Amino acid sequence: SKKKGLSFEEKRARMMEIFFETKDVFQLKDLEKIAPKEKGITSMSVKEILQSLVDDGMVDTDRIGTSNYFWAFPSKALHARKRKLEELESQFAESSQKKEALQKSIEKSKVGREDTAERAALLEELAALRQRKEQLKTEIDKYRECDPDVVEEMRQTNQVAKEAANRWTDNIFSIKSWAKRKFGFEESRIDKGFGIPEDLDYID
């Protein structure tokens, strides 16, 4: 089956992992080499992902001489994310209150009244607020993706999964070795009989 590619937000989170894990400063060309190898981010998308993180204040950048340098530290990223979340949640609460007030106004306007221009305008404004509410929810979710705590949890979960996969791989190799010694089976015959891929190997 075809391997599913990373989403834009997954790429952003993995890019932040590079900065948080190394606590180093990089040029674009460095990240274009590191990201594909260590995080599965295609080199062609590195620049776009990096720029989106700079635009959101998650990654800092500065020009020294003729080169641009990029860096991000967990403490600053966490404070920036908290400020942005507070701002978005405030806007979200304000929109929700306004939506509720408009909904009540619309319900009142229905009692004993025909459709009016005012009611149509209120409905239009309500629809716009609903759309804005969804946009704010998406923004909030985006910042949660780049939370250093979430990134660390993802890294630990990936490590546990990798170790478990390697343990099973080790068990399969042990059983194959035992079967070859005990019954004199060829390795290819064991692989075929039990549906074991020829390129089975440990995960780095």
SULTABEL-V13935 format. One record per pair of residues at least 12 apart in sequence whose C-alpha atoms are under 10 Angstrom apart, sorted by the first residue. I is the first residue (numbers start at 0). GAP is how many residues later the second one is. Records with the same first field share a line. If there is no record, write none. Layout:
I=GAP  GAP
//
This chain:
4=35  36  37
5=34  35  36
6=34
7=33  37  40  41  44  134
8=40  132  133  134  135  136  137
9=29  31  132  135  136  141
10=24  28  29  30  31  34  35  38  39  134
11=29  34  36  37  38  40  41  46  130  131  133  134
12=26  36  40  129  130  131  132  133  134  135  137  138  141
13=21  24  25  26  27  35  131  132  137  140  141
14=16  19  20  23  24  25  26  31  34  35  38  44  131  136
15=33  34  37  42  43  55  56  57  58  61  129  130  131  132  135
16=18  22  55  57  129  131  134  135  137  138
17=13  16  17  20  21  53  54
18=12  40  51  52  53  54  55
19=51  52  53  54  55  57  128  131  132
20=52  53  130  131  134
21=49  50  51
22=48  49  50  51
23=46  47  48  49
24=35  36  44  45  46  47  48
25=35  42  43  44  45  46
26=34  36  40  41  42  43  44
27=15  18  19  22  39  40  41  42
28=14  17  18  39
29=39
30=12  15  16  19  39
31=12  13  14  15
32=13
33=12
49=20
52=19  93
53=16  17  18
55=24  25  28  87
56=15  19  20  23  24  27
57=13  14  15  16  18  19  20  21  22  23  85  88  89
58=12  13  14  17  18  21
59=12  13  16  17
72=75
73=73  74  75
74=73
76=69  70  71
77=65  68  69  70  71
78=68
79=63  67
80=59  61  62  63  65  66  67
81=61  62  65
83=55  56  59
84=51  54  55  56  57  58  59
85=54
86=53
87=45  47  48  49  51  52  55
88=47  48  50  51
90=41  42  45
91=37  40  41  42  43  44  45  48
92=40
93=39
94=31  34  35  37  38  41
95=33  34  36  37
97=27  28  31
98=23  26  27  28  29  30  31  34
99=26
100=25
101=17  20  21  23  24  27
102=19  20  23
104=14  17  18
105=12  13  14  16  17  20
106=12
161=40  41  42
162=39  40  41
164=36  37  38
165=35  36  37  38
166=35
167=34
168=31  32  33  34
169=31  32
171=24  28
172=27  28
174=15
175=14  15
176=13
//
